[in-house]
Amino acid sequence: MRVRFAPSPTGALHIGGARTALFNWLLARGAGGRFVLRIEDTDRERSTPENVAQILDALRWLELDWDEGPLMQSEREERHRNAVTALLDSGRAYRSQASAEDVKAWKERHGDDSGFRGTPEGDGAVRLRVPYEGETAFTDLVLGEVGAPNRSLDDLVIARADGTPLYNLAVAVDDLDMEITHVVRGNDHLTNTAKQLLIIDALGASAPRYGHLPLLHGPDGKKLSKRHGAASVQELRDGGYLPAAVRNYIALLGWGTGDDETILSTGELVTRFDITRVQRNPAQFDERKLRWLNGRWMRELSLAELTAALERFYGREGLGPAAAISAEKLQTLADFWPLCGFFYDGPADDPAARERWLGEDGRAVLGEVRDALIATTAFDERHIEEALVAVVERRGARPADVYQPLRVALAGRAVSPGIFETVAVLGRTETLGRIDRALTS
């Protein structure tokens, strides 16, 4: 098996493209085949080196390694021109000066469902001769039987008048030369498949198998876009998602194992993936579900793994102590700093929290808490809990009436990891210093 992922580098790698890359990668790895990366960069204005770099960066972050490439389509133009020449020489293609108006007039004469058939003339664009009888059909790995009567297909333009090959010709030739056995791509390419099959047949070659993936929608049933949240792999990376969780989630978009399992390692995905089980209807990308799944994956990490992931994400060291006491509250790596940044950057500034918890009563509580913490013989979670519980009991107060003023003094806001753990991580000197500043500010 030889499969390919062939993105056009016109921007960031979108989630739909990432799913296509993943499905091809799973096919290759599951069959012991080859995964070829081909960059279809013939759009000279939009296909920039920066966009190519974005795609490679996204694939590397997803840990989808390729066996061959990246092969640049633009570097194969001479090969594509030679294929056009061969088709002209064999009589399977011809030059035509027919315009869009000519094509329209043909359809008006012969019926809207009748494909345009030209006659050789001049030195215009190169068109492929499409037979009028029969049909161009194939068995799609996802959609089943797909076909169209040849009479409905136009003689396909495969090169401009100056000889520059067009997209479908280049793709067909590249797939043949690279010995691609299975082409798995988005449903938006379905209309191109008949054209490429005709070109391949005209070249006297055998076509790959094709499978077309339904496009992704948002939870509202509309085509996935930025209004639904993250729309590209880079946005998911910057949002603090784990590559393994993203692979797990996008693999299940329109495909399933049949047993409703949700948490699947990459090894399990490789073993169990079956392209024929991909659903025909559009799948829905829901970032809330991805957040939930990512949280599950994060809780499977050891403390050392979680700390390393956080330190890479934030470019800071020494995050282990706070990671240890906050892991259960995190769904993404990006959740960590809003929750725990006060350990490293000092208390946040939340006027509403100060007004709610550090008024006259709150400061009185904070004074008692300070005295209780000074008196502890050891400054660990057990002794800290004993000291603070004693303050609650002496005052006959709710725990929140004691813990929240302390939390706001230490974190600057009303949310933090567990209060006993927070005090222990900050240590005696820093804790007392922050209490003193809160009492005097």
PyMOL commands that set and color helices and strands:
alter all, ss='L'
color gray80, all
select helices_A, chain A and resi 15-31+49-61+73-90+100-110+150-152+167-177+187-202+226-228+233-238+243-251+266-272+275-277+287-299+303-314+320-329+333-340+342-345+351-357+360-375+381-395+399-411+419-440
alter helices_A, ss='H'
color red, helices_A
select strands_A, chain A and resi 2-5+34-39+68-72+93-96+125-128+135-140+144-149+157-159+182-186+209-213+216-217+283-284
alter strands_A, ss='S'
color yellow, strands_A
deselect
rebuild
show_as cartoon
